[in-house]
Amino acid sequence: MPSERPPDNRTIRPDVTTDFGVQQDTSATPSPTIHDASAARFDHVAGAVDALDSVDKKARILKRIAFYEILDEIGRGGMGVVYKAQDLRLKRAVALKVILAGGHAGEVELARFQTEAESVARLKHHNFVQIYEVGSDEGLPFLALEYCAGGSLEERVMESPLAPRDAAELVTKLANAMDHAHRAGVIHRDLKPGNILFDENHEPKITDFGLAKKVDEDDSHTRTVSVMGSIGYMSPEQASGHTREATPSVDIYALGAMLYRMLAGKTPFEGSSTVESLQLVINGVPVPIRRLRPSCPRDLETICLKCLEKLPANRYRTAADLADDLRRFLAGEPITARAATPLEQLVSWARRNPLPTTIAIGVVVMLAILASVMAWTTYRNYRVIEAIQRREMRVQDLRGQILYLDEVLTDSCSLAAVTGEPRWEERYRSFVPKLEAAIGEAIELVPDAKAGLAEVDGANSALVHLEDQAFTLVRQKQLTKAWQLLNGDEYRRNKREYADGLVSFSNQLKEHSDSAIRAAHSEAMWFLVAAVGLGCLVALILLMGFYSLLRVLRLRSV
């Protein structure tokens, strides 16, 4: 029910409630497109305007309908016109809603008029506009409704967005009212700011049940596929044309859309045309409110966006659940629209329990220090042991390489003396740098082993000299002399001495690796002992804190 026109004669936005479908069941025929339905709607509205003019002229002439003296026109809608009138019997102001076309009204208009009267009559709640009388005067059906002089929510949000708490408090009242309606079996289907009025005490009143539907009723005057509602506030299922299948969830969506409008200053979806707007309602994602209004609390944005979920099952189960979540937001408690994070739970607990907060913070800090020390100790020991193990594996690999390369060089000399082929000398010359490189890397990893290798340096030099002589004899085709040289006493003595030196060098490498690993494990154990000691200290502090807390609580109770 529209409210009284403001004194400044500002133009009130017209009712944008839309029914794009043909008004009877045509399940046997294909459903019209939105463009076809819009054309049909245009013809229907054109005829309605002419009928409304006739009603208006008659009202101006009579200045009275039944026992109501017409004072002023306060609004027009798709079904009729609303006047401010004086009840001559009870001497009170009423809002008189007269059906469009009067005696020429069709079955759809009369059915909706009757639905509105029955819906309002069965709702006994202070946040609904009350119905006083249903009647007819000379073919003009009318409703006498409670008059609200405080204007509409549409007028308020046109000026500027509401403060977040004011918006939350208002929607809480509306959600409670709609929960009452849903439990009474009434679905509004056309909630919007223009249908929220305020009385002289600024209490909100929900009006205009022209599109209301009773739960489980046979809504035969509505097409199976019919787009009904106000585009800015209709749910995706309404925008898809499934109006007859509407559930209370469509009103929860509309409450969320109104909350969005109050906070962001605009409806969730605004296209450049009706068709585009409907597509956005069905498939679009609303812009987060905090992007349009950064000062909006995150929890309130979360509540609003949950109401605007595309799937009804993802919205609040009931309007009462929405009202409860809004109350939690207003009370500073975690909302149920999403699971509260551990940090939010901690902050909420700290607000409700300021006394033990200091002790809890101290414990958390000490535990954080303990965890950091233990983590650093574990990481450090892991890295040290890992480095030692890598080095030990490399040292062992070098041990094998050195012994292998030494055998390769000896075999190359012997094969050259037997076969006289130059390829064995080439093999020998290619492996000498590899042996020297392996020995050099091993000494770099284990410097202490260098002394043991230096003791056989003379034998190594003698072997290199004898092997060079042998290769010279091979090149001169004196294979017998070369073989005798490689099997002589001098070569065997130096070879045995050098081989023993390599074995000793290899053993020194292994002993060094084992010693390093034992040292790392010992250091890790000392760090573990230190961490356990620190943990015991933290536990002692924690026990002292709890003991102090119990004493304080006991003193308070006394």
SEKOL-945319 format. One record per residue (C-alpha): residue number from 1; residue in one letter; chain; x, y, z. Coordinates in nm, 2 decimals, padded with zeros to 4 digits. Each point is the difference from the previous one (the first is absolute). Layout:
# residues N
REC|pos|code|unit|east|north|up
REC|NUM|A|A|X|Y|Z
...
# end
This chain:
# residues 558
REC|pos|code|unit|east|north|up
REC|1|M|A|00.00|00.00|00.00
REC|2|P|A|00.16|00.33|-00.10
REC|3|S|A|00.03|00.27|00.26
REC|4|E|A|-00.10|00.36|00.00
REC|5|R|A|00.18|00.22|-00.25
REC|6|P|A|00.27|00.22|00.15
REC|7|P|A|-00.08|00.37|00.05
REC|8|D|A|00.26|00.11|-00.26
REC|9|N|A|-00.21|-00.18|-00.27
REC|10|R|A|00.31|-00.21|-00.10
REC|11|T|A|-00.10|-00.26|-00.26
REC|12|I|A|-00.01|-00.35|00.15
REC|13|R|A|00.13|-00.28|-00.21
REC|14|P|A|-00.27|-00.20|-00.16
REC|15|D|A|-00.07|-00.36|00.10
REC|16|V|A|00.22|-00.21|-00.22
REC|17|T|A|-00.16|-00.33|00.09
REC|18|T|A|-00.01|-00.19|-00.32
REC|19|D|A|-00.18|-00.31|-00.13
REC|20|F|A|00.14|-00.08|-00.34
REC|21|G|A|-00.21|-00.31|-00.06
REC|22|V|A|-00.35|-00.05|-00.14
REC|23|Q|A|-00.25|-00.03|00.28
REC|24|Q|A|-00.14|-00.35|-00.06
REC|25|D|A|00.14|-00.35|-00.02
REC|26|T|A|00.13|-00.08|-00.34
REC|27|S|A|00.20|-00.31|00.07
REC|28|A|A|-00.09|-00.15|-00.33
REC|29|T|A|00.16|00.28|-00.19
REC|30|P|A|00.36|00.11|00.00
REC|31|S|A|00.10|00.26|00.26
REC|32|P|A|00.04|00.35|-00.15
REC|33|T|A|00.33|00.17|00.00
REC|34|I|A|00.06|00.30|00.22
REC|35|H|A|-00.04|00.23|-00.30
REC|36|D|A|-00.33|-00.16|-00.09
REC|37|A|A|-00.12|00.02|00.36
REC|38|S|A|00.11|00.36|00.03
REC|39|A|A|-00.21|00.09|-00.31
REC|40|A|A|-00.30|-00.17|00.15
REC|41|R|A|00.06|00.18|00.33
REC|42|F|A|00.02|00.33|-00.19
REC|43|D|A|-00.35|-00.06|-00.15
REC|44|H|A|-00.13|-00.10|00.34
REC|45|V|A|00.14|00.31|00.17
REC|46|A|A|-00.13|00.23|-00.28
REC|47|G|A|-00.35|-00.12|00.07
REC|48|A|A|00.06|00.02|00.37
REC|49|V|A|00.10|00.36|-00.02
REC|50|D|A|-00.32|00.09|-00.18
REC|51|A|A|-00.20|-00.18|00.27
REC|52|L|A|00.19|00.16|00.27
REC|53|D|A|-00.08|00.34|-00.14
REC|54|S|A|-00.37|-00.08|00.01
REC|55|V|A|00.04|-00.11|00.36
REC|56|D|A|00.18|00.33|00.08
REC|57|K|A|-00.26|00.21|-00.17
REC|58|K|A|-00.28|-00.17|00.18
REC|59|A|A|00.19|00.05|00.33
REC|60|R|A|00.05|00.37|-00.07
REC|61|I|A|-00.37|00.04|-00.08
REC|62|L|A|-00.12|-00.19|00.30
REC|63|K|A|00.27|00.10|00.25
REC|64|R|A|-00.12|-00.30|00.19
REC|65|I|A|00.00|-00.38|-00.02
REC|66|A|A|-00.24|-00.18|00.24
REC|67|F|A|00.05|00.16|00.35
REC|68|Y|A|00.34|00.14|-00.09
REC|69|E|A|00.06|00.36|-00.10
REC|70|I|A|00.29|00.02|-00.25
REC|71|L|A|00.26|00.26|00.11
REC|72|D|A|00.29|-00.06|-00.24
REC|73|E|A|00.17|-00.25|-00.23
REC|74|I|A|00.31|-00.15|00.15
REC|75|G|A|00.10|-00.26|-00.25
REC|76|R|A|-00.07|-00.20|-00.31
REC|77|G|A|00.10|-00.35|-00.09
REC|78|G|A|-00.06|-00.28|-00.25
REC|79|M|A|-00.33|-00.10|00.15
REC|80|G|A|-00.16|00.33|00.11
REC|81|V|A|00.03|00.33|00.18
REC|82|V|A|00.04|00.08|00.37
REC|83|Y|A|-00.16|00.30|00.17
REC|84|K|A|00.03|00.15|00.33
REC|85|A|A|-00.35|00.01|00.13
REC|86|Q|A|-00.19|00.08|00.32
REC|87|D|A|-00.22|-00.27|00.15
REC|88|L|A|-00.32|00.20|00.07
REC|89|R|A|-00.13|-00.26|00.25
REC|90|L|A|00.31|-00.04|00.22
REC|91|K|A|00.16|00.34|-00.07
REC|92|R|A|00.34|-00.14|-00.09
REC|93|A|A|00.23|00.02|-00.30
REC|94|V|A|00.03|-00.31|-00.22
REC|95|A|A|00.17|-00.10|-00.32
REC|96|L|A|-00.27|-00.09|-00.25
REC|97|K|A|00.12|-00.23|-00.28
REC|98|V|A|-00.24|-00.01|-00.29
REC|99|I|A|00.03|-00.28|-00.26
REC|100|L|A|00.09|00.09|-00.35
REC|101|A|A|-00.29|00.00|-00.25
REC|102|G|A|-00.27|-00.04|00.26
REC|103|G|A|-00.28|-00.21|-00.14
REC|104|H|A|00.20|-00.07|-00.32
REC|105|A|A|00.28|-00.17|00.20
REC|106|G|A|00.09|-00.34|-00.12
REC|107|E|A|00.04|-00.32|00.20
REC|108|V|A|00.37|00.05|00.06
REC|109|E|A|-00.05|00.35|00.15
REC|110|L|A|-00.29|-00.12|00.22
REC|111|A|A|00.20|-00.31|00.11
REC|112|R|A|00.30|00.20|00.10
REC|113|F|A|-00.21|00.26|00.17
REC|114|Q|A|-00.17|-00.28|00.20
REC|115|T|A|00.34|-00.16|00.07
REC|116|E|A|00.13|00.32|00.14
REC|117|A|A|-00.30|00.04|00.23
REC|118|E|A|00.02|-00.35|00.12
REC|119|S|A|00.38|00.01|00.05
REC|120|V|A|-00.01|00.32|00.21
REC|121|A|A|-00.29|-00.12|00.20
REC|122|R|A|00.17|-00.31|00.12
REC|123|L|A|00.32|00.18|00.11
REC|124|K|A|-00.02|00.12|00.36
REC|125|H|A|00.34|00.17|00.03
REC|126|H|A|00.09|00.36|00.08
REC|127|N|A|00.23|00.03|-00.30
REC|128|F|A|-00.28|-00.06|-00.25
REC|129|V|A|-00.24|00.26|-00.12
REC|130|Q|A|-00.34|-00.10|00.14
REC|131|I|A|-00.32|-00.04|-00.20
REC|132|Y|A|-00.31|00.17|00.12
REC|133|E|A|-00.26|-00.07|-00.26
REC|134|V|A|-00.06|-00.18|-00.33
REC|135|G|A|-00.29|00.13|-00.21
REC|136|S|A|-00.14|00.13|-00.32
REC|137|D|A|-00.18|00.32|-00.09
REC|138|E|A|-00.18|00.03|-00.33
REC|139|G|A|00.22|-00.26|-00.16
REC|140|L|A|00.32|00.13|00.14
REC|141|P|A|00.17|-00.27|00.23
REC|142|F|A|00.20|00.16|00.27
REC|143|L|A|00.22|-00.08|00.30
REC|144|A|A|00.01|00.23|00.31
REC|145|L|A|00.35|-00.04|00.15
REC|146|E|A|00.20|00.15|00.28
REC|147|Y|A|00.14|00.34|-00.09
REC|148|C|A|00.38|00.05|00.05
REC|149|A|A|00.11|00.37|00.01
REC|150|G|A|00.37|-00.06|00.03
REC|151|G|A|00.08|-00.05|-00.37
REC|152|S|A|00.16|-00.31|-00.16
REC|153|L|A|00.34|-00.16|00.01
REC|154|E|A|00.04|00.08|-00.37
REC|155|E|A|-00.01|00.38|00.09
REC|156|R|A|00.27|-00.05|00.26
REC|157|V|A|00.24|-00.20|-00.21
REC|158|M|A|-00.04|00.24|-00.29
REC|159|E|A|00.16|00.27|00.21
REC|160|S|A|00.31|-00.20|00.12
REC|161|P|A|00.10|-00.35|00.12
REC|162|L|A|-00.09|-00.09|00.36
REC|163|A|A|00.26|-00.05|00.27
REC|164|P|A|00.09|-00.37|00.03
REC|165|R|A|-00.15|-00.05|00.35
REC|166|D|A|-00.32|00.19|-00.10
REC|167|A|A|-00.03|-00.22|-00.31
REC|168|A|A|00.06|-00.32|00.20
REC|169|E|A|-00.25|00.10|00.27
REC|170|L|A|-00.27|00.08|-00.26
REC|171|V|A|00.05|-00.33|-00.19
REC|172|T|A|00.00|-00.19|00.33
REC|173|K|A|-00.36|00.13|00.06
REC|174|L|A|-00.10|-00.07|-00.36
REC|175|A|A|00.14|-00.35|00.02
REC|176|N|A|-00.19|-00.07|00.32
REC|177|A|A|-00.32|00.12|-00.16
REC|178|M|A|00.06|-00.22|-00.31
REC|179|D|A|00.07|-00.30|00.22
REC|180|H|A|-00.35|00.06|00.16
REC|181|A|A|-00.15|00.02|-00.35
REC|182|H|A|00.18|-00.31|-00.12
REC|183|R|A|-00.12|-00.20|00.31
REC|184|A|A|-00.35|00.13|-00.08
REC|185|G|A|00.03|-00.14|-00.35
REC|186|V|A|00.05|00.33|-00.19
REC|187|I|A|00.28|00.08|-00.25
REC|188|H|A|00.02|00.37|-00.09
REC|189|R|A|00.19|-00.04|-00.34
REC|190|D|A|00.03|00.38|-00.04
REC|191|L|A|00.21|00.14|00.29
REC|192|K|A|00.17|00.32|-00.09
REC|193|P|A|00.07|00.34|00.16
REC|194|G|A|-00.31|00.15|-00.15
REC|195|N|A|-00.21|-00.26|00.19
REC|196|I|A|00.16|00.08|00.33
REC|197|L|A|-00.18|00.29|00.17
REC|198|F|A|00.05|00.17|00.34
REC|199|D|A|-00.26|00.11|00.24
REC|200|E|A|00.02|00.31|00.22
REC|201|N|A|00.23|-00.18|00.24
REC|202|H|A|00.24|-00.09|-00.28
REC|203|E|A|-00.10|-00.37|00.03
REC|204|P|A|00.03|-00.19|-00.33
REC|205|K|A|-00.32|-00.14|-00.16
REC|206|I|A|00.00|-00.25|-00.28
REC|207|T|A|-00.28|00.06|-00.26
REC|208|D|A|-00.12|-00.09|-00.35
REC|209|F|A|-00.08|-00.37|00.00
REC|210|G|A|-00.13|00.02|-00.36
REC|211|L|A|00.24|-00.27|-00.11
REC|212|A|A|-00.01|-00.20|00.32
REC|213|K|A|-00.04|-00.38|-00.02
REC|214|K|A|-00.13|-00.24|00.26
REC|215|V|A|00.23|-00.30|00.07
REC|216|D|A|-00.13|-00.31|-00.19
REC|217|E|A|-00.28|00.20|-00.16
REC|218|D|A|-00.10|-00.06|-00.37
REC|219|D|A|00.12|00.33|-00.14
REC|220|S|A|-00.21|-00.05|-00.31
REC|221|H|A|-00.02|00.37|-00.10
REC|222|T|A|00.38|00.00|-00.05
REC|223|R|A|00.16|-00.17|-00.30
REC|224|T|A|00.22|-00.30|00.05
REC|225|V|A|00.29|00.20|-00.15
REC|226|S|A|-00.06|00.37|00.10
REC|227|V|A|00.24|00.27|00.11
REC|228|M|A|-00.15|00.18|00.29
REC|229|G|A|00.15|00.24|00.25
REC|230|S|A|00.21|00.31|00.00
REC|231|I|A|00.31|-00.05|-00.21
REC|232|G|A|00.24|00.15|00.25
REC|233|Y|A|-00.11|-00.23|00.28
REC|234|M|A|-00.13|-00.31|-00.17
REC|235|S|A|00.18|-00.33|00.05
REC|236|P|A|00.16|-00.20|-00.28
REC|237|E|A|-00.29|-00.25|00.01
REC|238|Q|A|-00.25|00.28|-00.05
REC|239|A|A|00.21|00.15|-00.27
REC|240|S|A|00.01|-00.34|-00.17
REC|241|G|A|-00.38|-00.01|-00.01
REC|242|H|A|-00.06|-00.27|00.27
REC|243|T|A|-00.23|00.23|00.20
REC|244|R|A|-00.25|-00.26|00.09
REC|245|E|A|00.27|-00.22|00.15
REC|246|A|A|00.11|00.29|00.23
REC|247|T|A|00.09|-00.09|00.36
REC|248|P|A|00.07|00.23|00.30
REC|249|S|A|00.36|00.01|-00.13
REC|250|V|A|-00.10|00.27|-00.26
REC|251|D|A|-00.09|00.23|00.29
REC|252|I|A|00.34|-00.07|00.17
REC|253|Y|A|00.16|00.10|-00.33
REC|254|A|A|-00.20|00.32|-00.02
REC|255|L|A|00.10|00.09|00.36
REC|256|G|A|00.36|-00.05|-00.10
REC|257|A|A|-00.05|00.22|-00.31
REC|258|M|A|-00.15|00.27|00.22
REC|259|L|A|00.29|-00.02|00.24
REC|260|Y|A|00.24|00.03|-00.29
REC|261|R|A|-00.19|00.31|-00.12
REC|262|M|A|00.01|00.15|00.35
REC|263|L|A|00.38|-00.06|00.03
REC|264|A|A|00.12|00.06|-00.36
REC|265|G|A|-00.25|00.26|-00.12
REC|266|K|A|-00.10|-00.22|-00.30
REC|267|T|A|-00.17|-00.33|-00.07
REC|268|P|A|00.22|-00.31|-00.05
REC|269|F|A|-00.06|-00.02|-00.37
REC|270|E|A|-00.07|00.30|-00.23
REC|271|G|A|00.01|-00.06|-00.37
REC|272|S|A|-00.06|00.24|-00.29
REC|273|S|A|-00.32|-00.17|-00.09
REC|274|T|A|-00.27|-00.22|00.16
REC|275|V|A|00.13|-00.31|-00.18
REC|276|E|A|00.36|00.07|00.10
REC|277|S|A|-00.10|00.06|00.36
REC|278|L|A|-00.19|-00.34|00.01
REC|279|Q|A|00.31|-00.17|-00.14
REC|280|L|A|00.22|00.15|00.27
REC|281|V|A|-00.24|-00.11|00.27
REC|282|I|A|00.01|-00.36|-00.14
REC|283|N|A|00.37|-00.02|-00.08
REC|284|G|A|00.18|00.30|00.13
REC|285|V|A|00.22|00.03|00.32
REC|286|P|A|-00.07|00.31|00.21
REC|287|V|A|00.28|00.24|00.06
REC|288|P|A|00.13|-00.04|00.36
REC|289|I|A|-00.15|00.28|00.21
REC|290|R|A|00.34|00.09|00.16
REC|291|R|A|00.13|00.08|-00.35
REC|292|L|A|-00.27|00.26|-00.03
REC|293|R|A|00.00|00.10|00.36
REC|294|P|A|00.32|-00.10|00.18
REC|295|S|A|-00.13|00.10|00.34
REC|296|C|A|-00.26|-00.28|-00.01
REC|297|P|A|00.08|-00.27|00.26
REC|298|R|A|00.11|-00.32|-00.16
REC|299|D|A|-00.25|-00.22|00.20
REC|300|L|A|-00.29|00.21|-00.11
REC|301|E|A|00.12|-00.03|-00.36
REC|302|T|A|00.02|-00.38|00.05
REC|303|I|A|-00.36|-00.01|00.13
REC|304|C|A|-00.12|00.20|-00.29
REC|305|L|A|00.17|-00.21|-00.26
REC|306|K|A|-00.12|-00.32|00.15
REC|307|C|A|-00.36|00.12|-00.05
REC|308|L|A|00.09|00.07|-00.37
REC|309|E|A|00.12|-00.35|-00.07
REC|310|K|A|-00.13|-00.13|-00.33
REC|311|L|A|-00.11|-00.34|00.14
REC|312|P|A|-00.28|00.03|00.26
REC|313|A|A|00.17|-00.28|00.20
REC|314|N|A|00.31|00.21|00.05
REC|315|R|A|-00.20|00.29|00.15
REC|316|Y|A|-00.12|00.02|00.36
REC|317|R|A|-00.23|-00.29|00.07
REC|318|T|A|-00.27|00.23|00.15
REC|319|A|A|-00.04|00.38|00.05
REC|320|A|A|00.04|-00.07|00.37
REC|321|D|A|00.35|-00.13|-00.06
REC|322|L|A|00.08|00.32|-00.19
REC|323|A|A|-00.14|00.21|00.29
REC|324|D|A|00.21|-00.21|00.25
REC|325|D|A|00.32|00.06|-00.20
REC|326|L|A|-00.07|00.37|-00.02
REC|327|R|A|-00.05|00.01|00.38
REC|328|R|A|00.34|-00.18|00.04
REC|329|F|A|00.16|00.27|-00.22
REC|330|L|A|-00.16|00.28|00.21
REC|331|A|A|00.12|-00.17|00.32
REC|332|G|A|00.36|-00.04|-00.13
REC|333|E|A|-00.02|-00.38|00.00
REC|334|P|A|00.12|-00.23|-00.28
REC|335|I|A|-00.26|-00.05|-00.27
REC|336|T|A|-00.11|-00.33|-00.14
REC|337|A|A|00.01|00.10|-00.36
REC|338|R|A|00.35|-00.15|00.00
REC|339|A|A|00.21|-00.18|00.25
REC|340|A|A|00.19|00.24|00.23
REC|341|T|A|00.37|-00.01|-00.05
REC|342|P|A|00.22|-00.09|00.31
REC|343|L|A|00.12|00.36|00.01
REC|344|E|A|-00.36|00.13|00.01
REC|345|Q|A|-00.09|-00.25|00.27
REC|346|L|A|00.30|00.11|00.20
REC|347|V|A|-00.09|00.37|-00.03
REC|348|S|A|-00.36|-00.07|00.10
REC|349|W|A|00.11|-00.20|00.30
REC|350|A|A|00.24|00.28|00.10
REC|351|R|A|-00.28|00.25|-00.02
REC|352|R|A|-00.22|-00.21|00.22
REC|353|N|A|00.27|-00.10|00.25
REC|354|P|A|00.24|00.30|00.04
REC|355|L|A|00.14|-00.13|00.33
REC|356|P|A|00.18|-00.32|-00.12
REC|357|T|A|00.10|00.16|-00.33
REC|358|T|A|00.34|00.12|00.13
REC|359|I|A|00.09|-00.35|00.13
REC|360|A|A|-00.11|-00.16|-00.32
REC|361|I|A|00.21|00.24|-00.21
REC|362|G|A|00.30|-00.07|00.22
REC|363|V|A|-00.04|-00.37|-00.04
REC|364|V|A|-00.04|00.03|-00.37
REC|365|V|A|00.32|00.21|-00.02
REC|366|M|A|00.20|-00.25|00.20
REC|367|L|A|-00.13|-00.29|-00.20
REC|368|A|A|00.08|00.19|-00.32
REC|369|I|A|00.36|00.05|00.13
REC|370|L|A|00.03|-00.37|00.09
REC|371|A|A|-00.14|-00.11|-00.33
REC|372|S|A|00.24|00.24|-00.18
REC|373|V|A|00.30|-00.13|00.19
REC|374|M|A|-00.09|-00.36|-00.06
REC|375|A|A|-00.07|00.07|-00.36
REC|376|W|A|00.33|00.18|-00.05
REC|377|T|A|00.18|-00.28|00.19
REC|378|T|A|-00.16|-00.27|-00.21
REC|379|Y|A|00.06|00.18|-00.32
REC|380|R|A|00.37|00.08|00.08
REC|381|N|A|00.07|-00.36|00.10
REC|382|Y|A|-00.17|-00.13|-00.30
REC|383|R|A|00.20|00.23|-00.23
REC|384|V|A|00.33|-00.09|00.18
REC|385|I|A|-00.06|-00.37|-00.01
REC|386|E|A|-00.12|00.02|-00.36
REC|387|A|A|00.32|00.19|-00.10
REC|388|I|A|00.22|-00.25|00.18
REC|389|Q|A|-00.18|-00.30|-00.16
REC|390|R|A|00.04|00.16|-00.34
REC|391|R|A|00.37|00.05|00.06
REC|392|E|A|00.05|-00.34|00.14
REC|393|M|A|-00.18|-00.15|-00.30
REC|394|R|A|00.23|00.20|-00.23
REC|395|V|A|00.31|-00.11|00.19
REC|396|Q|A|-00.10|-00.36|-00.02
REC|397|D|A|-00.05|00.04|-00.37
REC|398|L|A|00.34|00.16|-00.04
REC|399|R|A|00.16|-00.29|00.19
REC|400|G|A|-00.14|-00.24|-00.25
REC|401|Q|A|00.10|00.22|-00.30
REC|402|I|A|00.36|00.03|00.12
REC|403|L|A|00.04|-00.37|00.05
REC|404|Y|A|-00.17|-00.08|-00.33
REC|405|L|A|00.20|00.26|-00.20
REC|406|D|A|00.33|-00.13|00.15
REC|407|E|A|-00.09|-00.35|-00.12
REC|408|V|A|-00.09|00.13|-00.34
REC|409|L|A|00.34|00.17|-00.04
REC|410|T|A|00.19|-00.32|00.10
REC|411|D|A|-00.21|-00.21|-00.23
REC|412|S|A|00.06|00.25|-00.29
REC|413|C|A|00.38|-00.03|00.04
REC|414|S|A|-00.02|-00.38|00.01
REC|415|L|A|-00.22|-00.03|-00.31
REC|416|A|A|00.22|00.24|-00.19
REC|417|A|A|00.31|-00.21|00.08
REC|418|V|A|-00.19|-00.32|-00.11
REC|419|T|A|-00.17|00.12|-00.32
REC|420|G|A|00.21|00.30|-00.11
REC|421|E|A|-00.31|00.19|-00.09
REC|422|P|A|00.02|00.38|00.04
REC|423|R|A|-00.37|00.02|00.12
REC|424|W|A|00.10|-00.12|00.34
REC|425|E|A|00.24|00.28|00.04
REC|426|E|A|-00.27|00.24|-00.11
REC|427|R|A|-00.23|-00.15|00.26
REC|428|Y|A|00.27|00.04|00.27
REC|429|R|A|00.06|00.36|-00.09
REC|430|S|A|-00.38|00.08|00.02
REC|431|F|A|-00.04|-00.16|00.34
REC|432|V|A|00.29|00.17|00.17
REC|433|P|A|-00.17|00.34|00.03
REC|434|K|A|-00.31|-00.17|00.14
REC|435|L|A|00.20|-00.17|00.27
REC|436|E|A|00.18|00.32|00.09
REC|437|A|A|-00.34|00.19|00.01
REC|438|A|A|-00.16|-00.26|00.22
REC|439|I|A|00.29|00.01|00.25
REC|440|G|A|00.00|00.38|00.00
REC|441|E|A|-00.38|00.01|00.07
REC|442|A|A|00.04|-00.26|00.28
REC|443|I|A|00.28|00.21|00.16
REC|444|E|A|-00.22|00.31|-00.02
REC|445|L|A|-00.29|-00.18|00.18
REC|446|V|A|00.23|-00.16|00.26
REC|447|P|A|00.31|00.21|00.04
REC|448|D|A|00.13|-00.22|00.28
REC|449|A|A|00.05|-00.29|-00.24
REC|450|K|A|00.25|00.19|-00.21
REC|451|A|A|00.29|-00.09|00.24
REC|452|G|A|-00.06|-00.37|-00.06
REC|453|L|A|00.01|00.04|-00.37
REC|454|A|A|00.32|00.21|00.01
REC|455|E|A|00.18|-00.30|00.15
REC|456|V|A|-00.03|-00.20|-00.32
REC|457|D|A|00.07|00.29|-00.23
REC|458|G|A|00.35|-00.14|-00.07
REC|459|A|A|-00.14|-00.34|-00.10
REC|460|N|A|-00.25|00.17|-00.23
REC|461|S|A|00.27|00.21|-00.17
REC|462|A|A|00.21|-00.32|-00.05
REC|463|L|A|-00.30|-00.18|-00.15
REC|464|V|A|-00.08|00.28|-00.24
REC|465|H|A|00.37|00.00|-00.12
REC|466|L|A|00.01|-00.38|-00.05
REC|467|E|A|-00.34|00.00|-00.19
REC|468|D|A|00.13|00.28|-00.23
REC|469|Q|A|00.31|-00.22|-00.08
REC|470|A|A|-00.23|-00.30|-00.07
REC|471|F|A|-00.21|00.20|-00.24
REC|472|T|A|00.32|00.13|-00.18
REC|473|L|A|00.11|-00.37|-00.04
REC|474|V|A|-00.34|-00.09|-00.14
REC|475|R|A|00.01|00.28|-00.25
REC|476|Q|A|00.35|-00.14|-00.10
REC|477|K|A|-00.16|-00.35|-00.04
REC|478|Q|A|00.22|-00.13|00.28
REC|479|L|A|-00.29|-00.18|00.17
REC|480|T|A|00.21|-00.25|00.19
REC|481|K|A|00.21|00.26|00.17
REC|482|A|A|-00.32|00.20|00.08
REC|483|W|A|-00.16|-00.31|00.16
REC|484|Q|A|00.31|-00.07|00.20
REC|485|L|A|00.01|00.35|00.12
REC|486|L|A|-00.36|-00.01|00.13
REC|487|N|A|00.06|-00.33|00.17
REC|488|G|A|00.34|00.09|00.15
REC|489|D|A|00.07|00.02|00.38
REC|490|E|A|00.02|00.38|-00.01
REC|491|Y|A|-00.34|00.05|-00.16
REC|492|R|A|-00.16|-00.26|00.23
REC|493|R|A|00.14|00.16|00.32
REC|494|N|A|-00.11|00.35|-00.10
REC|495|K|A|-00.34|-00.13|-00.11
REC|496|R|A|-00.06|-00.18|00.33
REC|497|E|A|00.11|00.31|00.20
REC|498|Y|A|-00.22|00.23|-00.20
REC|499|A|A|-00.30|-00.24|00.02
REC|500|D|A|00.04|-00.02|00.38
REC|501|G|A|00.00|00.38|00.02
REC|502|L|A|-00.32|00.02|-00.20
REC|503|V|A|-00.17|-00.25|00.23
REC|504|S|A|00.11|00.20|00.30
REC|505|F|A|-00.12|00.32|-00.16
REC|506|S|A|-00.33|-00.16|-00.07
REC|507|N|A|-00.04|-00.12|00.36
REC|508|Q|A|00.08|00.35|00.13
REC|509|L|A|-00.28|00.14|-00.22
REC|510|K|A|-00.25|-00.25|00.15
REC|511|E|A|00.11|00.07|00.36
REC|512|H|A|-00.04|00.37|-00.05
REC|513|S|A|-00.36|-00.04|-00.13
REC|514|D|A|-00.10|-00.22|00.29
REC|515|S|A|00.15|00.24|00.25
REC|516|A|A|-00.19|00.30|-00.15
REC|517|I|A|-00.33|-00.18|00.01
REC|518|R|A|00.05|-00.10|00.36
REC|519|A|A|00.07|00.36|00.09
REC|520|A|A|-00.31|00.12|-00.18
REC|521|H|A|-00.22|-00.25|00.18
REC|522|S|A|00.15|00.10|00.33
REC|523|E|A|-00.06|00.37|-00.07
REC|524|A|A|-00.36|-00.08|-00.09
REC|525|M|A|-00.05|-00.18|00.33
REC|526|W|A|00.12|00.30|00.19
REC|527|F|A|-00.23|00.23|-00.18
REC|528|L|A|-00.29|-00.24|00.07
REC|529|V|A|00.08|00.00|00.37
REC|530|A|A|00.00|00.38|-00.01
REC|531|A|A|-00.33|00.01|-00.18
REC|532|V|A|-00.16|-00.24|00.26
REC|533|G|A|00.14|00.21|00.28
REC|534|L|A|-00.16|00.31|-00.16
REC|535|G|A|-00.33|-00.19|-00.04
REC|536|C|A|00.00|-00.09|00.37
REC|537|L|A|00.06|00.37|00.08
REC|538|V|A|-00.30|00.10|-00.21
REC|539|A|A|-00.21|-00.27|00.16
REC|540|L|A|00.09|00.13|00.34
REC|541|I|A|-00.09|00.36|-00.10
REC|542|L|A|-00.33|-00.13|-00.14
REC|543|L|A|-00.09|-00.18|00.32
REC|544|M|A|00.09|00.31|00.20
REC|545|G|A|-00.23|00.20|-00.23
REC|546|F|A|-00.29|-00.23|00.04
REC|547|Y|A|00.05|-00.01|00.37
REC|548|S|A|00.00|00.39|00.01
REC|549|L|A|-00.32|00.00|-00.22
REC|550|L|A|-00.18|-00.24|00.24
REC|551|R|A|00.10|00.21|00.30
REC|552|V|A|-00.14|00.31|-00.17
REC|553|L|A|-00.32|-00.17|-00.09
REC|554|R|A|-00.04|-00.14|00.35
REC|555|L|A|00.05|00.35|00.15
REC|556|R|A|-00.25|00.14|-00.24
REC|557|S|A|-00.26|-00.26|00.10
REC|558|V|A|00.06|00.07|00.37
# end
